[in-house]
Amino acid sequence: MKPDLFAALQPAIDGEWMVRVLREMILIRSENPFDEPPREGFREQEMADYLAGRLSDLGAAVEAREVRPGRPNVFGLLKGKQGRTTLMLAGHMDTARTDGYADAYAVRIENGRLHGRGSCDMKAALAAYLGVLKALRDAGVRLEGNLIVCGIVDEEYQMLGSKAIGRSGRMADQGIIGEPTRLRVCPANKGRVSTKIITRGRAAHSSVPETGVNAIEKMAKVIQAFGDYNAELLARPGHPLCGQGRFTPGVIRGGVQVNMVPDHCELEVDRRTLPGESQESVYAELHARIRRAAAGDPDFAYEITAPTWLIAPNDISPEEPVVAALRKGHEAIFGHDPGVEAFVAGSDAPYMGFPTVICGPGSIRQAHTTCEFVELEDVLGAARLYLYAALELLGG
Ligand SMILES: [Zn+2]
């Protein structure tokens, strides 16, 4: 980066404009439609149209690529002077649902916090990305490398948007996703494998239970099989940032009525995975434990269904230039090196097809709650940090 370019550009970041843009984006309700078709209140398309309009106004070449009908990813490219390196600033346009969140769209600012669904998760980051483009345009600076701002659909459910990006070839050299980390730099996060374990029995009248096979009693063996699983996971050597994997049985269902021997019982389990673990390795562990517990029981019948939830872990090298650039930016802007840590939730990062770090405004503690907000100072801080990283990685 040319000396003093960041200092010269920083005043061009327009905080008031970013707040206005953030308000407008929150008011476009873009809750994830899950398995339903997009409809009123579930408008990723309008968010995409809005983002495309803003990007185009700021001089970016815009492209929308439909992932599902009415659900496009959006890309805005600022082509660099030589274009050898490409940085992507990416973020999902969908939000969590708002069941039980009465004032989800009563956007307001209180005590330096902007409230509303999607504020910290993660329209604040999208506003900060636009703030970077506006600062570059207003200052008349053209970068050497390419800068892409990308809006992604379906992060809150199946991550169809980022999976489509990953499938379309390597779109960038480095990426930042502004999920809420209070601007901490997170090159790794755990993944998740959720599934159902089903035990099967034989129904019978409860006056003669010996003529049936009780699926609930069989499930008791399954639950016992996992009694020391977390202890074992905790005893394994962990990941330097993510620590250890975890296992939780979360939901159990079985039986029809009290005077019937149940022939079916199911247990939903959630396994948080480390970088290096896969669906296959997790299933192998589940099967091994269940088989051991059921050894010698000829009536024991079970199955493990296909995953009900599957999120890959992310693990990029802390030596990646994008990680170094954000840490250096922290030093320059906030006066300290934040180091690196793990992001606590899943994200689009592992699917993007290039090394992508998580670093964004607001806190994950407010995401998905019925009191979602983002600190306005974080939005400004994020824009400064992303601008710094863009100048550092792409050259001005
Ligand atoms: Zn998010």
Boltz pocket constraint, residues with backbone or C-beta under 6 A from the ligand:
constraints:
  - pocket:
      binder: B
      contacts: [[A, 92], [A, 121], [A, 122], [A, 155], [A, 179], [A, 180]]
      max_distance: 6.0
